[in-house]
Amino acid sequence: MSRRPAANMTYECSLRTESRSTGGPEWLPASAYTRPMPAPPKSLIVPAVAAKPADAEAPISRGDRKLRTRAHLLAAALQLMGEGRGFGTLSLREITRVAGVVPASFYRHFRGLDELGLALVEESGVTLRRLLREARRTGMPPKDILRRSVQIFRDYIHAHRLHFMFVAGERSGGSALIRAAVRAEERHFIDEMSHDLRQFGLMPGSSTAALHMACGLVVTTMMNAATDFLDVPPDQPQLEREITENFVRQLRLIFLGARVWRE
């Protein structure tokens, strides 16, 4: 029995196909398997996109990395307090574990937990004071300024819920150092509000002492309203509207009384 050359076995096919004309079998020529495939249309060609290496991101500077780690530590403390923990019960190791950093790195940002708490108090007040000052400088009538300020305050509490839960809890308890920081932040609110009301002539005829006292009452009312807003269940918008309106009326009463106050 003769053996077919290896070259022929390479280029010939042992499969049969049906002839289109006769329906009978025919051998496919070797050229059917050796002829190059035609190039696809250009419209179907998708250009290859080179994969970016894992380290292709812009490098983070040392300063940015330090700020990011500091922010993670603050957020970790807020997260733990959001789970029902008091600030005084937190430990350094818990905070660094949640932040994803080693405990030793904590002291590159804060000298201790009290200093971290002071940073949280400052974060809670700086942006809010700026927003309220902007509302007072819009040139709106005093009645509209009051309502707008209350809306800003309410919305800011919702956006920074954990910060205000922390401030509300530490305002009357916890570390004496943090309580003092909360009171200092309240004084900043009072001083800035008194200055703006005097500068824009919103309380004409009121003495400096009366104006300062009225602003102190506003801030105290504001802090009490903060806990009211925090306690409103998310499925009770009507209750929140009632608290908002009551807050506006309380502020109006304070300023009406300040206008006729005499030493």
Protein Blocks (a to p, Z undefined) as FASTA:
>chain_A
ZZddfklmmmpcfbdcddfklopacdddfklmmpccddddfklpccddddddfklpccdd
fklmmmmmmmmmmmmmmmmmmnopafklpcfklmmmmnopafklmmmmbgbfklmmmmmm
mmmmmmmmmmmmmmmmnopafklmmmmmmmmmmmmmmmmmmmmmmmmmmmmgcjfklmmm
mmmmmmmmmmmmmmmmmmnopaghiafklmmmmmmmmmmmmmmmmmmmmmpcfklmklmm
mmmmmmmmmmmmmmmmmmmgcZZ
